[in-house]
Every structure is written in C-alpha cells, then in structure tokens.
Amino acid sequence: MEITVLAFGIARDIFGGNSIQIQVDGATTGNLKAILEQQYPRLKELASYMIAVNDEYAPDNRTINISDEIAIIPPVSGG
Amino acid sequence: MIDVLLSSEPLDVTHCINLVRSPDCGGIDVFIGTVRSQTKGKQVVRLEFEAYERMAVKEMRRIARQAIEQWPVHKIAAHHRTGILQVGEVPVVIAVSAAHRDAAFDACRYIIDTLKQTVPIWKKEVFGDGEVWVAAHP
C-alpha cells in the first residue's frame, strides 16, 4: 500500500516537501523507518526521530494501516 | 481548568495570568520564554517556529493534565507561538495557579521542561550567515 508521511522541521528539508508518498507492505513503524532511512540517508544523521501515528508517538512495532495519519517527528525544540 | 493555545499571533501574558486567576489560589507562577539575541556567541537574526498543530495541542494538554494529577494546582494556561519571532518576542507562556506556591513552581517547571522534550514544535535559528534547526543533530 502507498502511504503519506507528513514531515516537519528538518525532516521537511530532507524530504524536500511537506509530505512524501511511500510504498510499504504490511508495515510496522520500525519497517517504515528502515525504508525511509534507505531512501533518505540523511535521517540517520539526526540526533533521533520518532514516528507519530494518528497524533501519538508510536513504538517501532506499531502496525500501520492505510487510514492512519503518519508523521515523522525529528528532535523537537519548542519553548 | 486547562487552557492550551497554539497561535501565529503575539501571545498575551496578562491574558494567560487572568485565565488562571482564582479566589481559591494563593499564587500564580508564570514562565515567559523570550527570544535570545545570541546562541554560542553567534548573533541571532530571528527564530522560525513550526508545529504539527493537532498533535502539539494534544501533547500540551496531556502535559498539563499530568501536572494537575501530580501537584495540587488549580488552573493552567500553556500558550505557544508559531511563525517568525524577533529577538525579545515571546514564544511560550506557562501560567499556573495554586493554593500554595511550591505546587505552582513545581508544576510550571514540569510543564515547560516536558514541553521542550515532547511537544512537536520545531525552532529554526536564523543567523546572519546561515540557519539551523535547533537540536536536530547530535
């Protein structure tokens, strides 16, 4: 299935846009990270990053469904 | 009572204080973040904040709820800016009222510290000769 991944902060610079479409099959957030890092190696240079599923931080074993809103959350720096 | 706001308009510190006023409270603790002119000796031209808005509001509410569970505080206002901010402007205001000051101080500190760690808001520092997403790289 093809999913949309929203990007913010430096992830937006790395993706070159506010979101990307990416092909994943039976994926978990951990699989998605591996696919993203393969296509966008600069992600590996970040201090850390998380995947959010439907506005919540998700562990690496979270299953991704077609209807989920997926976002990549690079290190936050509010305040 | 929890009042959370993410706004592209200037924050109103007095409004935040008034939101948490209560006759049951003996004090209000307020943290006001301000844009600093320098980072590691480099002159800052401006800051640019962006947020994953729906999640940021949700996360700010969660933190405020946690503070109310942990300390005997009455009301919390947590307001954060997005967009471009100049030196001296206010990116964040946390106001907490409580019957006694210890709870207000502790809760206020918890909220700003946790906000900086978990709320999906990003700050880009713009210098005269370049720009950097704060905390992005080790």
Backbone of each chain as ProteinMPNN parsed JSONL, in Angstrom:
{"seq_chain_A": "MEITVLAFGIARDIFGGNSIQIQVDGATTGNLKAILEQQYPRLKELASYMIAVNDEYAPDNRTINISDEIAIIPPVSGG", "coords_chain_A": {"N_chain_A": [[0.851, -1.201, 0.0], [0.285, 2.32, -0.537], [1.424, 4.953, 1.41], [1.061, 8.18, 3.007], [3.523, 10.259, 4.332], [3.834, 12.696, 6.684], [5.901, 15.586, 7.088], [8.039, 17.511, 9.186], [9.932, 20.377, 10.377], [13.397, 19.728, 10.261], [13.06, 17.364, 8.879], [11.362, 17.985, 6.834], [13.027, 19.488, 5.204], [14.82, 17.455, 4.489], [13.183, 15.636, 3.104], [12.387, 17.299, 1.131], [9.912, 18.526, 0.977], [6.5, 18.998, 2.281], [5.35, 16.545, 2.657], [5.661, 13.026, 1.838], [5.004, 10.371, -0.51], [4.963, 6.948, 0.04], [5.831, 3.541, -0.564], [4.714, 0.827, 1.247], [4.47, -2.44, 2.666], [2.364, -4.366, 4.631], [3.34, -3.103, 6.886], [5.223, -2.114, 9.823], [5.874, 0.573, 12.139], [8.581, 0.441, 12.623], [9.562, -0.916, 10.32], [8.912, 1.017, 8.45], [10.619, 3.109, 9.208], [13.086, 1.966, 8.49], [12.786, 1.779, 5.705], [12.478, 4.467, 5.053], [14.969, 5.464, 5.873], [16.629, 4.209, 4.087], [15.886, 5.417, 1.697], [16.226, 8.082, 2.298], [18.986, 8.853, 3.4], [20.045, 10.853, 5.044], [18.456, 11.021, 7.264], [19.58, 9.377, 9.124], [21.558, 10.843, 10.235], [20.423, 12.441, 12.099], [19.863, 13.489, 15.544], [17.932, 11.958, 16.748], [14.785, 10.438, 15.896], [11.203, 10.207, 15.727], [8.266, 8.265, 14.944], [5.008, 9.337, 14.442], [1.725, 8.166, 14.886], [-1.47, 8.842, 13.998], [-1.496, 11.258, 15.568], [-0.095, 10.483, 17.854], [2.856, 9.504, 19.586], [4.512, 6.661, 18.356], [5.443, 3.278, 19.113], [8.143, 1.172, 17.779], [6.997, -1.202, 16.905], [4.446, -0.785, 16.056], [1.651, -1.426, 14.052], [0.954, -0.321, 10.759], [-1.828, 1.14, 9.259], [-3.828, 1.733, 6.338], [-5.516, 3.907, 6.678], [-4.341, 5.45, 8.609], [-2.882, 8.46, 9.984], [0.298, 9.413, 9.336], [3.321, 10.646, 10.623], [6.593, 12.064, 10.529], [8.729, 12.755, 13.176], [11.165, 14.757, 13.886], [13.928, 15.644, 16.184], [12.452, 17.568, 18.736], [12.011, 21.091, 19.447], [10.693, 23.132, 20.837], [9.498, 25.927, 22.867]], "CA_chain_A": [[0.0, 0.0, 0.0], [1.021, 3.577, -0.55], [1.007, 5.836, 2.498], [1.622, 9.533, 3.032], [4.23, 10.577, 5.57], [3.968, 14.148, 6.88], [7.243, 15.937, 7.567], [8.165, 18.818, 9.838], [11.282, 20.77, 10.769], [14.478, 19.315, 9.355], [12.59, 16.266, 8.028], [10.789, 18.622, 5.643], [14.18, 19.814, 4.356], [15.392, 16.197, 3.984], [12.241, 15.093, 2.112], [12.168, 18.278, 0.069], [8.494, 18.895, 0.896], [5.71, 18.811, 3.498], [4.984, 15.136, 2.797], [6.066, 12.142, 0.739], [4.241, 9.133, -0.682], [5.93, 5.858, 0.101], [5.228, 2.215, -0.699], [5.055, -0.113, 2.318], [3.531, -3.558, 2.681], [2.231, -4.978, 5.945], [4.457, -2.478, 7.589], [5.192, -1.525, 11.159], [6.622, 1.838, 12.157], [10.002, 0.088, 12.524], [9.838, -1.157, 8.889], [8.814, 2.309, 7.766], [11.87, 3.829, 9.484], [14.155, 1.358, 7.681], [12.555, 2.171, 4.302], [12.762, 5.91, 4.946], [16.415, 5.695, 6.007], [17.245, 3.755, 2.847], [15.622, 6.4, 0.645], [16.686, 9.409, 2.756], [20.04, 8.507, 4.367], [20.325, 11.957, 5.98], [17.698, 10.795, 8.513], [20.455, 8.681, 10.078], [22.446, 11.834, 10.86], [19.691, 13.18, 13.137], [20.087, 13.064, 16.924], [16.92, 10.919, 16.927], [13.484, 10.845, 15.347], [10.114, 9.304, 16.083], [7.119, 8.233, 14.039], [3.714, 9.519, 15.104], [0.576, 7.58, 14.199], [-2.712, 9.486, 14.468], [-1.185, 12.283, 16.596], [0.517, 9.912, 19.069], [4.134, 8.835, 19.375], [4.267, 5.223, 18.191], [6.609, 2.393, 19.259], [8.589, 0.627, 16.494], [6.236, -2.383, 16.471], [3.064, -0.386, 15.756], [1.233, -1.745, 12.682], [0.438, 0.846, 10.032], [-2.992, 0.896, 8.415], [-3.961, 2.696, 5.231], [-6.255, 5.107, 7.105], [-3.606, 6.178, 9.654], [-2.08, 9.645, 9.64], [1.674, 9.111, 9.736], [4.211, 11.812, 10.548], [7.941, 11.876, 11.06], [8.945, 13.774, 14.199], [12.582, 14.921, 14.228], [14.054, 16.174, 17.547], [11.622, 18.764, 18.919], [12.788, 22.205, 20.013], [9.799, 24.228, 21.193], [9.794, 26.657, 24.094]], "C_chain_A": [[0.88, 1.242, 0.0], [0.509, 4.46, 0.585], [1.667, 7.201, 2.34], [2.311, 9.72, 4.37], [4.397, 12.09, 5.636], [5.339, 14.452, 7.461], [7.266, 17.347, 8.125], [9.626, 19.101, 10.126], [12.301, 20.28, 9.747], [14.055, 18.157, 8.455], [11.969, 16.812, 6.735], [11.909, 19.0, 4.659], [14.733, 18.541, 3.713], [14.496, 15.598, 2.893], [12.064, 16.035, 0.922], [10.697, 18.633, -0.098], [7.772, 18.579, 2.19], [5.292, 17.357, 3.723], [5.574, 14.344, 1.646], [5.078, 10.974, 0.67], [5.27, 8.01, -0.676], [5.197, 4.521, 0.104], [5.681, 1.326, 0.46], [4.04, -1.252, 2.278], [3.531, -4.243, 4.033], [3.21, -4.392, 6.937], [4.162, -2.146, 9.048], [5.963, -0.206, 11.08], [8.127, 1.566, 12.051], [10.418, -0.17, 11.077], [9.874, 0.165, 8.132], [10.106, 3.106, 7.974], [13.004, 3.295, 8.607], [14.029, 1.779, 6.223], [12.918, 3.65, 4.101], [14.268, 6.176, 4.987], [17.174, 5.253, 4.759], [17.095, 4.822, 1.758], [16.148, 7.79, 0.988], [17.757, 9.209, 3.83], [20.348, 9.616, 5.379], [19.546, 11.814, 7.289], [18.597, 10.168, 9.577], [21.41, 9.638, 10.785], [21.753, 12.593, 11.994], [20.014, 12.63, 14.523], [19.146, 11.915, 17.276], [15.721, 11.332, 16.075], [12.459, 9.783, 15.688], [9.101, 9.296, 14.943], [5.875, 8.449, 14.896], [2.633, 8.891, 14.243], [-0.679, 8.18, 14.825], [-2.466, 10.379, 15.687], [-0.583, 11.736, 17.878], [1.876, 9.338, 18.69], [3.895, 7.327, 19.333], [5.552, 4.436, 18.444], [6.933, 1.758, 17.906], [7.76, -0.555, 16.003], [4.769, -2.065, 16.154], [2.751, -0.713, 14.296], [0.624, -0.508, 12.032], [-0.728, 0.426, 9.146], [-3.142, 2.036, 7.416], [-4.625, 4.0, 5.687], [-5.504, 5.94, 8.162], [-2.959, 7.447, 9.11], [-0.681, 9.431, 10.22], [2.515, 10.382, 9.608], [5.578, 11.436, 11.095], [8.258, 13.08, 11.951], [10.441, 13.84, 14.515], [12.702, 15.544, 15.628], [13.299, 17.502, 17.706], [12.441, 19.848, 19.62], [11.9, 23.409, 20.306], [10.265, 24.927, 22.459], [10.684, 27.849, 23.839]], "O_chain_A": [[2.024, 1.234, 0.454], [-0.695, 4.687, 0.707], [2.674, 7.359, 1.648], [1.758, 9.382, 5.417], [5.019, 12.694, 4.762], [5.877, 13.665, 8.24], [6.607, 18.252, 7.612], [10.46, 18.195, 10.122], [12.102, 20.399, 8.538], [14.625, 17.977, 7.378], [12.045, 16.179, 5.682], [11.76, 18.852, 3.446], [15.077, 18.541, 2.531], [14.993, 15.109, 1.878], [11.643, 15.617, -0.157], [10.272, 19.001, -1.193], [8.343, 17.969, 3.095], [4.925, 16.977, 4.835], [5.942, 14.904, 0.613], [4.414, 10.638, 1.65], [6.319, 8.112, -1.312], [4.117, 4.376, 0.676], [6.876, 1.094, 0.641], [2.887, -1.048, 1.9], [4.582, -4.654, 4.526], [3.828, -5.108, 7.725], [3.016, -1.931, 9.443], [6.617, 0.086, 10.079], [8.863, 2.358, 11.463], [11.476, 0.284, 10.639], [10.743, 0.399, 7.293], [10.626, 3.708, 7.034], [13.785, 4.067, 8.051], [15.025, 2.098, 5.573], [13.568, 4.025, 3.125], [14.781, 7.005, 4.234], [18.208, 5.821, 4.407], [18.028, 5.1, 1.004], [16.474, 8.578, 0.101], [17.486, 9.37, 5.02], [20.863, 9.334, 6.461], [19.916, 12.406, 8.302], [18.41, 10.391, 10.773], [22.0, 9.291, 11.808], [22.405, 13.302, 12.76], [20.389, 11.466, 14.67], [19.52, 11.005, 18.017], [15.663, 12.461, 15.589], [12.792, 8.619, 15.908], [9.079, 10.19, 14.097], [5.713, 7.821, 15.942], [2.621, 9.059, 13.023], [-0.919, 8.041, 16.025], [-3.148, 10.261, 16.705], [-0.554, 12.435, 18.892], [2.039, 8.76, 17.616], [3.17, 6.781, 20.165], [6.632, 4.868, 18.041], [6.11, 1.792, 16.991], [7.803, -0.885, 14.818], [3.951, -2.973, 16.003], [3.5, -0.323, 13.401], [-0.117, 0.247, 12.661], [-0.622, -0.529, 8.376], [-2.649, 3.145, 7.624], [-4.333, 5.069, 5.151], [-5.975, 7.005, 8.563], [-2.547, 7.512, 7.952], [-0.506, 9.287, 11.43], [2.429, 11.099, 8.611], [5.703, 10.607, 11.996], [8.091, 14.236, 11.563], [10.932, 13.058, 15.33], [11.689, 15.936, 16.207], [13.481, 18.432, 16.92], [13.429, 19.561, 20.296], [12.284, 24.553, 20.063], [11.286, 24.571, 23.046], [11.029, 28.572, 24.774]]}, "seq_chain_B": "MIDVLLSSEPLDVTHCINLVRSPDCGGIDVFIGTVRSQTKGKQVVRLEFEAYERMAVKEMRRIARQAIEQWPVHKIAAHHRTGILQVGEVPVVIAVSAAHRDAAFDACRYIIDTLKQTVPIWKKEVFGDGEVWVAAHP", "coords_chain_B": {"N_chain_B": [[-8.868, 23.471, 35.385], [-7.781, 23.781, 32.126], [-6.056, 25.605, 29.721], [-5.087, 25.64, 26.505], [-3.105, 26.888, 23.873], [-2.119, 27.347, 20.527], [-0.584, 29.578, 18.494], [-0.327, 31.892, 15.767], [-0.268, 34.495, 16.245], [0.906, 37.291, 18.308], [1.597, 36.419, 21.736], [-0.359, 36.921, 24.708], [0.572, 37.866, 27.692], [-0.625, 38.865, 30.033], [-3.255, 38.085, 29.627], [-2.955, 35.302, 29.846], [-2.314, 35.102, 32.571], [-4.665, 36.111, 33.703], [-6.427, 34.12, 32.907], [-5.87, 32.039, 34.678], [-6.379, 32.991, 37.184], [-7.87, 32.753, 40.412], [-10.107, 32.725, 43.159], [-9.555, 30.801, 45.022], [-6.882, 30.508, 45.027], [-3.526, 30.998, 46.167], [-1.443, 31.968, 44.804], [0.236, 32.664, 41.642], [2.267, 31.19, 39.27], [4.437, 32.099, 36.684], [5.914, 31.306, 33.635], [7.791, 32.839, 31.189], [8.899, 32.539, 28.049], [11.524, 33.963, 26.122], [12.888, 35.345, 23.105], [16.267, 34.941, 22.579], [19.18, 36.938, 21.921], [21.558, 35.807, 21.152], [23.295, 32.774, 20.291], [25.587, 30.58, 21.473], [27.528, 32.609, 21.156], [26.94, 33.498, 18.609], [25.214, 35.87, 16.64], [21.741, 36.094, 16.69], [19.337, 36.427, 14.197], [16.592, 35.982, 13.775], [13.93, 33.794, 14.953], [12.307, 30.886, 13.714], [9.348, 29.247, 14.126], [7.733, 26.134, 13.809], [4.927, 23.875, 13.859], [3.447, 20.642, 14.406], [0.391, 20.836, 14.315], [-2.126, 19.75, 15.405], [-1.262, 17.551, 16.884], [0.546, 18.803, 18.591], [-1.044, 20.458, 20.198], [-2.576, 18.517, 21.46], [-0.586, 17.129, 22.869], [0.384, 19.153, 24.54], [-1.868, 19.516, 26.127], [-1.947, 17.012, 27.352], [0.359, 17.079, 28.92], [-0.275, 19.152, 30.68], [-2.46, 18.0, 31.978], [-1.141, 15.894, 33.261], [0.384, 17.385, 35.065], [-1.588, 18.44, 36.701], [-2.473, 16.109, 37.851], [-0.253, 15.423, 39.357], [0.424, 17.548, 41.102], [-1.063, 19.749, 43.562], [-2.582, 21.844, 41.932], [-4.562, 24.535, 40.541], [-5.393, 25.895, 38.063], [-4.262, 25.952, 34.657], [-2.527, 27.618, 32.125], [-1.226, 27.231, 28.942], [0.477, 28.54, 26.441], [1.651, 28.785, 23.1], [3.727, 30.076, 20.522], [3.712, 30.162, 16.887], [5.461, 30.551, 13.758], [7.335, 33.457, 12.614], [9.648, 34.918, 14.821], [11.035, 37.753, 16.41], [14.018, 38.937, 18.097], [13.577, 39.141, 21.594], [10.848, 38.791, 21.504], [8.005, 36.708, 22.492], [7.935, 33.31, 22.679], [6.659, 31.385, 24.258], [4.326, 30.925, 26.93], [3.703, 29.928, 30.206], [1.346, 29.583, 32.659], [0.463, 29.028, 35.991], [-1.787, 28.392, 38.569], [-2.175, 28.034, 42.111], [-3.061, 26.909, 45.439], [-0.933, 27.091, 47.146], [2.499, 28.149, 46.891], [4.634, 26.323, 46.294], [3.617, 24.126, 44.836], [2.747, 25.44, 42.533], [5.149, 26.477, 41.434], [6.591, 24.038, 41.02], [4.911, 22.59, 39.265], [4.79, 24.335, 37.085], [7.437, 24.377, 36.224], [7.727, 21.679, 35.537], [5.949, 21.537, 33.386], [7.041, 23.309, 31.386], [9.572, 22.145, 31.037], [8.911, 19.544, 30.146], [7.407, 20.102, 27.907], [9.387, 21.099, 26.2], [10.688, 18.747, 25.652], [8.882, 16.927, 24.459], [6.732, 18.03, 22.914], [5.561, 18.417, 19.623], [6.994, 20.746, 18.216], [9.027, 22.899, 16.348], [12.086, 24.709, 16.105], [13.787, 27.03, 14.233], [16.896, 28.524, 14.088], [17.925, 31.55, 12.823], [20.745, 32.958, 11.51], [23.092, 35.611, 10.682], [24.695, 34.467, 8.746], [23.625, 32.021, 7.991], [21.485, 29.17, 8.813], [19.874, 27.068, 11.295], [18.251, 24.085, 12.34], [17.216, 23.762, 15.541], [18.62, 21.471, 17.833], [18.491, 19.322, 16.089], [20.671, 17.798, 15.177], [23.225, 15.606, 16.599]], "CA_chain_B": [[-9.05, 24.16, 34.105], [-6.584, 23.819, 31.284], [-6.239, 26.39, 28.508], [-3.932, 25.447, 25.629], [-3.23, 27.656, 22.635], [-1.003, 27.432, 19.593], [-1.058, 30.741, 17.748], [0.63, 32.635, 14.95], [-0.36, 35.894, 16.703], [1.648, 37.505, 19.556], [0.963, 35.904, 22.951], [-0.759, 37.954, 25.659], [0.966, 37.347, 29.001], [-1.65, 39.257, 31.013], [-4.411, 37.215, 29.39], [-2.632, 33.988, 30.433], [-2.422, 35.241, 34.03], [-6.084, 36.253, 34.047], [-7.087, 32.829, 32.691], [-5.658, 31.106, 35.789], [-6.752, 33.608, 38.457], [-8.966, 32.087, 41.118], [-10.146, 33.132, 44.571], [-9.022, 29.71, 45.852], [-5.434, 30.387, 44.855], [-2.657, 31.925, 46.885], [-0.394, 32.49, 43.946], [0.323, 32.274, 40.232], [3.636, 31.144, 38.777], [4.401, 32.314, 35.24], [7.161, 31.238, 32.877], [7.695, 33.532, 29.898], [10.075, 32.333, 27.201], [11.785, 35.108, 25.239], [13.904, 35.043, 22.08], [17.582, 35.443, 22.966], [19.876, 37.553, 20.774], [22.779, 35.085, 20.787], [23.471, 31.364, 20.612], [27.022, 30.264, 21.44], [28.282, 33.749, 20.645], [26.503, 33.945, 17.278], [24.072, 36.776, 16.659], [20.51, 35.534, 16.124], [18.535, 37.413, 13.46], [15.194, 35.69, 14.118], [13.594, 32.378, 15.101], [11.11, 30.457, 12.983], [8.736, 28.093, 14.794], [6.621, 25.44, 13.153], [4.336, 22.857, 14.731], [2.465, 19.663, 13.929], [-0.507, 21.563, 15.211], [-3.095, 18.962, 16.158], [-0.54, 16.742, 17.868], [1.176, 19.696, 19.577], [-2.09, 20.858, 21.149], [-2.911, 17.307, 22.218], [0.552, 16.838, 23.74], [0.404, 20.197, 25.576], [-2.971, 19.185, 27.051], [-1.565, 15.832, 28.115], [1.341, 17.505, 29.925], [-0.998, 19.937, 31.697], [-3.235, 17.026, 32.775], [-0.182, 15.2, 34.138], [0.771, 18.317, 36.135], [-2.724, 18.531, 37.632], [-2.503, 14.852, 38.617], [0.916, 15.302, 40.256], [0.528, 18.622, 42.087], [-2.357, 20.387, 43.859], [-2.709, 23.134, 41.243], [-5.945, 24.779, 40.141], [-5.604, 26.192, 36.648], [-3.036, 26.019, 33.86], [-2.579, 28.132, 30.752], [0.014, 26.951, 28.208], [0.315, 29.135, 25.111], [2.897, 28.732, 22.329], [3.692, 30.757, 19.218], [4.317, 29.617, 15.667], [5.818, 31.606, 12.819], [8.625, 34.15, 12.737], [9.752, 35.758, 16.029], [12.239, 38.574, 16.513], [14.651, 38.968, 19.415], [12.768, 39.787, 22.632], [9.452, 38.338, 21.449], [7.661, 35.637, 23.445], [7.448, 32.081, 22.041], [5.875, 30.498, 25.115], [3.906, 31.386, 28.263], [3.055, 28.922, 31.05], [0.854, 30.181, 33.902], [-0.117, 28.001, 36.857], [-2.246, 28.906, 39.862], [-2.306, 27.005, 43.149], [-3.301, 27.452, 46.772], [0.379, 27.36, 47.745], [3.449, 28.416, 45.807], [5.505, 25.202, 45.907], [2.956, 23.355, 43.779], [2.714, 26.247, 41.311], [6.512, 26.476, 40.886], [6.967, 22.699, 40.562], [4.098, 22.234, 38.095], [5.181, 25.211, 35.978], [8.732, 23.879, 35.739], [7.474, 20.391, 34.875], [5.272, 21.768, 32.099], [7.96, 23.862, 30.372], [10.63, 21.158, 30.761], [8.365, 18.427, 29.364], [7.034, 20.677, 26.601], [10.603, 21.173, 25.373], [11.133, 17.395, 25.298], [7.941, 16.048, 23.752], [5.697, 18.65, 22.07], [6.096, 18.542, 18.268], [7.202, 22.12, 17.748], [10.429, 22.995, 15.918], [12.606, 26.076, 16.101], [14.953, 27.249, 13.38], [17.623, 29.752, 14.393], [18.462, 32.169, 11.611], [21.883, 33.84, 11.783], [23.475, 36.428, 9.53], [25.397, 33.683, 7.719], [23.079, 30.675, 7.829], [20.371, 28.833, 9.695], [19.993, 25.708, 11.809], [17.136, 23.54, 13.132], [17.764, 23.538, 16.879], [18.606, 20.115, 18.404], [18.291, 18.28, 15.073], [21.843, 16.923, 15.062], [23.903, 15.402, 17.882]], "C_chain_B": [[-7.721, 24.209, 33.36], [-6.912, 24.622, 30.035], [-4.965, 26.284, 27.67], [-4.159, 26.214, 24.341], [-1.936, 27.56, 21.836], [-1.412, 28.535, 18.621], [0.044, 31.387, 16.928], [0.615, 34.126, 15.319], [0.443, 36.052, 17.997], [0.877, 37.014, 20.783], [0.712, 37.055, 23.919], [-0.522, 37.411, 27.077], [-0.109, 37.659, 30.056], [-2.895, 38.383, 30.88], [-4.181, 35.84, 30.011], [-2.791, 34.035, 31.951], [-3.904, 35.31, 34.436], [-6.846, 34.927, 33.882], [-6.978, 31.916, 33.91], [-5.981, 31.72, 37.154], [-7.916, 32.849, 39.083], [-8.936, 32.512, 42.572], [-9.59, 32.057, 45.495], [-7.495, 29.683, 45.87], [-4.659, 31.439, 45.623], [-1.559, 32.494, 46.023], [-0.457, 31.948, 42.535], [1.794, 32.282, 39.857], [3.579, 31.241, 37.26], [5.802, 32.136, 34.66], [6.921, 31.902, 31.53], [8.989, 33.267, 29.141], [10.267, 33.561, 26.329], [12.91, 34.749, 24.272], [15.207, 35.749, 22.43], [18.345, 35.941, 21.723], [21.085, 36.756, 20.309], [22.66, 33.603, 21.109], [24.939, 31.043, 20.426], [27.815, 31.377, 20.759], [27.881, 34.229, 19.265], [25.231, 34.77, 17.387], [22.854, 36.133, 15.975], [19.709, 36.652, 15.456], [17.055, 37.241, 13.798], [15.052, 34.184, 14.37], [12.353, 32.089, 14.273], [10.583, 29.187, 13.637], [7.7, 27.456, 13.888], [6.168, 24.296, 14.045], [3.519, 21.87, 13.92], [1.262, 19.956, 14.817], [-1.416, 20.684, 16.047], [-2.402, 18.148, 17.251], [0.075, 17.62, 18.957], [0.154, 20.116, 20.638], [-2.454, 19.685, 22.064], [-1.837, 17.012, 23.271], [0.63, 17.893, 24.872], [-0.698, 19.938, 26.604], [-2.597, 18.017, 27.953], [-0.606, 16.223, 29.251], [0.646, 18.278, 31.045], [-1.823, 19.007, 32.592], [-2.333, 16.284, 33.748], [0.207, 16.091, 35.313], [-0.343, 18.411, 37.182], [-2.848, 17.258, 38.47], [-1.393, 14.801, 39.674], [0.976, 16.346, 41.357], [-0.846, 19.244, 42.343], [-2.43, 21.795, 43.256], [-4.133, 23.289, 40.713], [-6.101, 24.911, 38.63], [-4.261, 26.335, 35.942], [-3.36, 26.655, 32.511], [-1.219, 27.857, 30.118], [-0.191, 27.435, 26.778], [1.658, 29.135, 24.389], [2.696, 29.387, 20.963], [4.151, 29.839, 18.097], [4.695, 30.808, 14.791], [7.149, 32.261, 13.16], [8.615, 35.057, 13.957], [11.085, 36.488, 16.045], [12.787, 38.488, 17.935], [13.766, 39.733, 20.402], [11.312, 39.349, 22.623], [9.279, 37.064, 22.277], [7.14, 34.399, 22.717], [6.532, 31.249, 22.929], [5.541, 31.182, 26.442], [3.244, 30.205, 28.978], [2.624, 29.637, 32.322], [0.13, 29.104, 34.702], [-0.55, 28.642, 38.167], [-2.433, 27.737, 40.828], [-2.58, 27.693, 44.483], [-1.979, 27.874, 47.407], [1.465, 27.344, 46.674], [4.292, 27.224, 45.372], [4.904, 24.418, 44.736], [2.975, 24.129, 42.458], [4.097, 26.266, 40.644], [6.846, 25.125, 40.272], [6.212, 22.32, 39.281], [4.531, 23.052, 36.88], [6.494, 24.721, 35.365], [8.558, 22.552, 34.992], [6.892, 20.615, 33.476], [6.25, 22.306, 31.055], [9.055, 22.853, 30.034], [10.118, 20.035, 29.862], [7.95, 18.893, 27.975], [8.25, 20.669, 25.672], [11.071, 19.798, 24.913], [10.175, 16.656, 24.364], [6.961, 16.738, 22.791], [6.265, 18.897, 20.667], [6.029, 19.97, 17.723], [8.694, 22.224, 17.445], [10.831, 24.446, 15.735], [13.823, 26.119, 15.194], [15.591, 28.572, 13.791], [18.211, 30.283, 13.097], [19.544, 33.169, 12.034], [22.165, 34.681, 10.547], [24.03, 35.583, 8.391], [24.858, 32.256, 7.583], [21.948, 30.414, 8.805], [20.492, 27.383, 10.142], [18.717, 25.326, 12.567], [17.706, 23.14, 14.483], [17.564, 22.078, 17.299], [18.517, 18.986, 17.374], [19.449, 17.281, 15.033], [22.535, 16.755, 16.404], [25.078, 16.37, 18.055]], "O_chain_B": [[-6.693, 24.621, 33.896], [-7.914, 24.365, 29.367], [-3.905, 26.769, 28.066], [-5.256, 26.201, 23.782], [-0.833, 27.672, 22.37], [-2.466, 28.445, 17.991], [1.203, 31.425, 17.342], [1.387, 34.916, 14.776], [0.648, 35.073, 18.715], [-0.342, 37.171, 20.864], [1.461, 38.032, 23.953], [-1.303, 36.61, 27.59], [-0.451, 36.802, 30.871], [-3.508, 37.991, 31.873], [-5.084, 35.273, 30.627], [-3.342, 33.11, 32.547], [-4.332, 34.652, 35.385], [-7.789, 34.649, 34.623], [-7.875, 31.111, 34.162], [-5.869, 31.041, 38.175], [-8.818, 32.372, 38.394], [-7.863, 32.648, 43.159], [-9.195, 32.353, 46.623], [-6.888, 28.931, 46.632], [-5.064, 32.597, 45.721], [-0.827, 33.39, 46.443], [-1.098, 30.935, 42.257], [2.493, 33.267, 40.097], [2.78, 30.56, 36.617], [6.76, 32.744, 35.138], [5.972, 31.571, 30.82], [10.056, 33.725, 29.551], [9.294, 34.142, 25.847], [13.779, 33.939, 24.594], [15.258, 36.972, 22.562], [18.166, 35.421, 20.622], [21.593, 36.983, 19.211], [22.006, 33.22, 22.079], [25.479, 31.217, 19.333], [28.659, 31.121, 19.9], [28.397, 35.236, 18.781], [24.301, 34.425, 18.116], [22.935, 35.689, 14.83], [19.437, 37.687, 16.065], [16.352, 38.214, 14.072], [15.946, 33.404, 14.041], [11.464, 32.93, 14.145], [11.281, 28.174, 13.697], [6.888, 28.148, 13.274], [6.927, 23.808, 14.883], [2.967, 22.215, 12.875], [1.125, 19.408, 15.911], [-1.482, 20.844, 17.266], [-2.879, 18.064, 18.383], [0.118, 17.221, 20.121], [0.457, 20.125, 21.831], [-2.616, 19.846, 23.273], [-2.149, 16.688, 24.417], [0.909, 17.551, 26.021], [-0.491, 20.119, 27.804], [-2.884, 18.021, 29.15], [-0.743, 15.762, 30.385], [0.946, 18.077, 32.222], [-1.882, 19.195, 33.807], [-2.694, 16.065, 34.905], [0.345, 15.608, 36.436], [-0.081, 18.456, 38.384], [-3.264, 17.298, 39.628], [-1.566, 14.216, 40.743], [1.515, 16.08, 42.431], [-1.695, 19.265, 41.453], [-2.351, 22.797, 43.966], [-4.824, 22.301, 40.468], [-6.836, 24.152, 37.998], [-3.269, 26.77, 36.527], [-4.328, 26.287, 31.847], [-0.182, 28.206, 30.683], [-0.93, 26.829, 26.002], [2.687, 29.447, 24.988], [1.64, 29.265, 20.342], [4.878, 28.871, 18.321], [4.291, 31.939, 15.06], [7.972, 31.704, 13.887], [7.704, 35.867, 14.127], [12.128, 35.913, 15.733], [12.108, 38.027, 18.852], [13.27, 40.818, 20.099], [10.61, 39.513, 23.621], [10.247, 36.434, 22.701], [6.027, 34.42, 22.191], [5.713, 30.484, 22.42], [6.355, 31.916, 27.003], [2.345, 29.564, 28.435], [3.457, 30.24, 32.999], [-0.7, 28.367, 34.171], [0.228, 29.354, 38.802], [-2.79, 26.626, 40.438], [-2.361, 28.895, 44.636], [-1.909, 28.879, 48.113], [1.366, 26.623, 45.682], [4.635, 27.117, 44.194], [5.597, 24.092, 43.772], [3.193, 23.548, 41.395], [4.203, 26.092, 39.43], [7.327, 25.058, 39.141], [6.801, 21.797, 38.335], [4.628, 22.52, 35.774], [6.639, 24.661, 34.144], [9.168, 22.335, 33.945], [7.294, 19.965, 32.512], [6.28, 21.797, 29.934], [9.429, 22.717, 28.869], [10.805, 19.621, 28.928], [8.119, 18.174, 26.99], [8.153, 20.282, 24.508], [11.768, 19.683, 23.905], [10.617, 15.839, 23.557], [6.407, 16.066, 21.921], [7.323, 19.511, 20.527], [5.171, 20.337, 16.92], [9.524, 21.703, 18.191], [10.052, 25.285, 15.285], [14.768, 25.347, 15.361], [14.925, 29.607, 13.838], [18.901, 29.569, 12.37], [19.292, 34.094, 12.806], [21.553, 34.487, 9.497], [23.867, 35.923, 7.22], [25.572, 31.373, 7.105], [21.509, 31.309, 9.528], [21.124, 26.567, 9.472], [18.172, 26.123, 13.33], [18.58, 22.276, 14.562], [16.478, 21.522, 17.141], [18.474, 17.815, 17.749], [19.24, 16.078, 14.877], [22.457, 17.638, 17.258], [25.76, 16.336, 19.079]]}, "name": "protein", "num_of_chains": 2, "seq": "MEITVLAFGIARDIFGGNSIQIQVDGATTGNLKAILEQQYPRLKELASYMIAVNDEYAPDNRTINISDEIAIIPPVSGGMIDVLLSSEPLDVTHCINLVRSPDCGGIDVFIGTVRSQTKGKQVVRLEFEAYERMAVKEMRRIARQAIEQWPVHKIAAHHRTGILQVGEVPVVIAVSAAHRDAAFDACRYIIDTLKQTVPIWKKEVFGDGEVWVAAHP"}
